[in-house]
Amino acid sequence: MQQKLLKKTILNSLIIIFFISLVSCRRDNPKITIVGNGKSDTLIFNSEDTLITHGVLDTIRLSSYSNHEVTINGSKPLKFRVSDKDGILNTSKNEFILFNVEFQSDGTEANPMEALEIHADSYVKIDSFLICKKIFEKELQDTNKLNLVLDSIAVSKNGNYKTSYHDRDYSSYYDEDLTASFYGFKKIGASNIFIEKTWDYDLNEEIPEEISVQTNNNNYNPKNYIQKTDKTAIVMAKSFLRYATINISEYAVININEQLRKRAKKSPPLAKR
């Protein structure tokens, strides 16, 4: 009798644990931000979950480590995979910009340990405008330098940006993993239906003026050294163009429409098939 009772108790415990794990997994499902076109759209996920979007941004939670599909207003289903991270479902085929946000302490001297870090110039093209950090604006007044930058961006899939040496994939310079730490700007193209979250500040999230970080005050990190910390943020490309245009002390926005027209004239016509 005692053995049967013990078995029944164990079985009940396993059932309870199973249901708790299901609830836990449901709670931990990644949050997917849907970026729409500002209109009311009907999205059906996996032929079951229906979401009617209102405005540009909406959210839904989906099972982690699973393949999903979404049908938008009865169109052909789009397939994507979700890991255990939040992300963006780009239903309106927008371009996005990932950019670094630098915070620094109130020190008075440069930290010699940071002299080894790569903080090179970085650019991104949005429509017919080139955006760079303000400190590199004068370089682009040189026509040769500007053409080199345009050549670089023309072959880059994810914009023109720089990573530190230990993060760089030398086998494919323009195909580096979006999860690698970086300096500058990364463009995420409109063809990306799902974008896994690798940034610190989300869409429409306000970037703080100050952050708190834990540092060790020792011989290698004295208080008078300027300590720098990089965070990353994501924004729609059109919004980033407006943001950079307003923040003239931090960014330079250069109209390259004339250079693009000249390049178009020099390009050979496509052969007829």
N, C-alpha and C positions, 0 to 999 in steps of 0.2 A: 504493500500500500504506500509506503513511504517512497519507494522508487518511482511509482507512477506519479505521485504528487510532485516529486522533484523534477521529473521530465516535463510535466505540464507547466511548472513554474518557469523552467528554462525556456520552453517554447513561447510562453507569453512574453517573457523578457525580450526574446529575439524579435518578436512581432513589434513590440513597443519601440525597440531600437531602430528597426527598419523604418517605421513611420516617422520617427524623429529625424532620421537621416534624410528622408524624402522632404520633410518640411524644411530642414536645414539647407538642403541643396536648392530648394525653391527660393529660399530667402537670399541665397548667395548667387543666384543667377545674375550674369552681367547686365548692367543697365545700358541699353542701346539708345543713343540719341538719334532721332530721325530728322534729317535736314531736308525739308520739303521746299516747295516753290511759293509758300505763303497762301496757298489755296487749300480748300478742304478736299482731301484725297482719302479714298478707302484702301487700306492696306490689309491684306490677308496673309498671315504667316502660317506656313505649313498646313494650309487648308483648314485651319482651326481658329487661331486667334485673330480677331478682326480689330483693327485700330483705325478710327477716322481722325485724321490729323486736323489740327486747327492752328493756323499760323505757320511760321517757318520751322520751329522746333517742337518736337514731341518726344516721348520716351516710351520704351517697352522693355520688359525683361524677358530674356530668352535662355533656354537651357545651355549650360556651358559645355565645351568640348563636343559640339554637335554641328552637323551640317543643317543649314536652314534654307528656306526659300520664301520669297515674298512676291505677292502679286499686287500690282498697283493699278487700281481702276480697271481690273479685268485684263491687264496686259499680260504678256508672256512672263512667267515666273523668273525671278532673278535668284541665283543661288550664291550663298556665302557661308563661311564657317566662322564660328565663334569659339574662342578659347575660354579662359577664366577671367579675362579682362573686359572692362567696359569698352565702348567704341562708338563710332559714328556710322550710321547707315545713310549713304549718300544717294538718296532716291532722286534728287533733282540734278545730279551730275555737276556739282559745284567743284571748283578748285579751292584748295585750302593751303594756307601758309603756316608752317611750324617755325617759330623764331625763338631765339634765346633771350632771356631777360636777366640782366646782370645786376646783382646786389653787391655792395661793398661796404666795409666797415669804416669807422671814422679815424682810421690810422693815418699816420703822416708819412710813412716810408713804404716804398714798393717791397713786396715780399720776394726775396731772391729765389725762393722755391717755385714761384709762379713764372719765372723767366723762361723755364723750360717748356711751358705750355704754348700751344699754337693758337694764336688769336689773329689769323690772317683775314684779309678782306673777303667779303662774301656778298653776292648779289642775287637778286631774283627779278625775273621779268613778269609783269602782269599787264596783259594787253600790249600797248605800245609804250609802256613805261618801265624804266629800270630803277630798282630801289636798292640802295646800299646804305651802310652806316655813314653818318655825316663825315667822319674823319677821312673817308676815302673819296669824297666828292671831287677834290681837286685832281686826283689821278685820272678821272674820267674826262677831264678837259683835253687830255691827250688823245687824239683820234686813233692812234695805233693801239693804245691801251684799251680804249673803248671797243675797238674791233676785236681784240683778243678776248675781252669779256663776253661779247656777243657770240663769238665762236664757241667759247666754253659752254655758255648756256644753251646754244643750239643743239649740242649733243648730250646734254644732261637730262636724265629722266626726272630727277627730283630737285631741280634747281641747282644752284651753285653754292656749295657750302663747304666748310672745312671741319674735319674731325681731328682729334689728337692722334699722335702716332700709334698709341697702343690700341686705339679703336678702329684704325683704318684697315680696310680690306684691300690690300695692294693688287689682288687678282682682278678686281673690277672697280676702278676708281669711281665711276659714275653710277654704280649699282649698289652702293653701300646700304646696309640694313638701316631702316628708319629708326630702329631702337638704339642705335649707337649715339653716344653723347656727341654734341656738335656745337659749333659756333657759327652764327649767321642765320641763314634762312633755308628751309626745305620746302619745296613745292610738292603737293600731293595732287596728282592729276584728276580730272573729271571721270576718268575711266575706272577709278577705284570705287567699287560699290560699298565695300565695308572697310573701315579704317580702325585698326586696333589702337587703343589708347596708349600712348607713350609719353604724353605731355603732363605737365603739372597743373596748368590752368586751363579749364575747359572753355568751350564756346560760351560767350556772354558772361563768363566769370570775371569779376573785377580783379585786376592784378594789384596786390597790395604795394604800398610805398615802402614798407619795411617788413622784414621777416626776422624770426629768431632762429639762430643756429647755435649748436653746441661746439665750442672750440676749446682747445687745451692751451693754456698760457704757459709755454715752456721756452727753452732756448731756441727752438725752431719756429716758434709762433708767438713772439713777444707782442705786447699790446700795441706798440707803436707801428707795427706792420699793418698795411691795408690788406684785409682778408676779402677775397671775392668768392661769391657763390652764384652759380648759374642755375636758373630754372627755365622751363620751356612753356610756351603757350601756343594754342592753335586758334586760328580765325579764318573765316572765309576770305578768299583772295581779294574780292571787291572791297570788303570791309577793311582789309589790311592796307590797301592802296589809299583809302580815305584817311586811315589812321596815320600812315607815314606822311601823307601830305600835310596834315595838321601839325605833327611833331617835328617841326623843322630843325629843332636843336639836336635831335637824335638821328634823323634819317634824311637822306637826299633822294628826291624823286626827279628823274631825268626823262624827258620826252625823247624817245629814240625813233619816232615815226619816220623821220627823214632818212636815218641810217637803214631802217628796214626797207624803205622804198628803193634805196640804192642797191641793197642786197638782192631784192627781188628782180631788179633789172639785169643784174649780173648772172643770176641763176639760169642755167640752160633750160629750155622748154622740155616738158616731158615728152618722151617718144610715144607716138601713136601706136596702139595695139591693133 
